[in-house]
Amino acid sequence: MLRLYDFCERPVVNIITGHGVDLSMHFVQVGMEYDVLKENAKLAHKNYRLLKEHGIKSVDFMGSIGSGKTTLIIRLAEKLRAKGLRVCAIAGDVTGDDDFARMEKSGMDAVNCNTGSECHLDANLVAKALEKIDLSRYDVLFIENVGNLVCPADFPLGTDYRAVVISTTEGDDMVRKHHSIFLHSDLAILNKMDIADAVDVDPKVIMDDYGKLTGGLKSMYTCSAKKDMGLDEIVAALKL
């Protein structure tokens, strides 16, 4: 996958604002990057086939630190387990096991996956994590990607869906600043709706930006994971 600016000789236009950014003096060496992304795509396809062979539905949750990914995954898992579905998760982070520990404490089976110094999970890391899971025991796999709204976009992991989670606490300009991750995801979720007024953010601005970016072809789902608001709609959207 070659990015828009790789061979750019003219200003790039922001899709939402219409403002130009002159990148003509910034040339990027893309050969090595292309090889890495191509190899990741092959490994992602292998992961996808492996999960399909075991009848597992899977979701890659991307989003920045503090957007509420862990809480959302835990609450969704609780709903699915109540319906008799068996859920497992891969908790991705640079270092530490805090999210993994929270998942396990909630009663969810999980595997910790540290990237070391990388700002995203890749298909190879996920493949190694899957080796630690008895896939015959599960119906659904949730993957929590590293907290980041940039790097994960370029590295599909082999899941059925890619969801990007943002929160009202991050301000109303998240879509305008991070086109790629929203364009490379199947589902967008705006979390922490219950405190939007407290942080002086208008959710409509965020959702309107998302509508402009996607040409109105995708909807942004709103929720408050802690308050159990909007989760049933997300479960339905992910066909779980």
Number of C-alpha atoms within 10 A of each C-alpha: 12 12 12 8 16 14 15 16 13 13 13 16 12 14 14 17 10 9 10 12 11 13 15 14 9 11 12 12 9 14 9 9 13 14 12 13 17 14 13 20 21 16 21 22 16 17 20 20 15 16 23 14 11 14 14 21 20 25 22 25 26 30 27 18 16 14 23 19 27 22 18 20 20 23 19 21 26 18 16 18 15 10 9 10 14 18 24 23 27 23 25 26 24 17 14 14 16 12 19 22 15 16 25 15 11 13 13 20 18 23 20 20 24 18 16 11 9 13 18 24 27 23 23 18 16 19 18 11 19 18 9 11 16 10 18 11 12 18 19 21 24 22 26 25 26 26 23 16 24 18 17 24 21 18 18 22 30 26 23 16 19 24 20 27 26 26 28 24 18 14 17 19 12 17 24 17 13 13 20 17 23 25 17 16 17 18 20 25 23 21 26 20 21 14 14 16 12 10 11 12 19 14 18 10 14 21 20 16 21 24 17 16 20 16 9 12 9 15 16 16 17 23 21 20 22 14 12 13 16 17 19 15 13 18 14 9 13 17 9 15
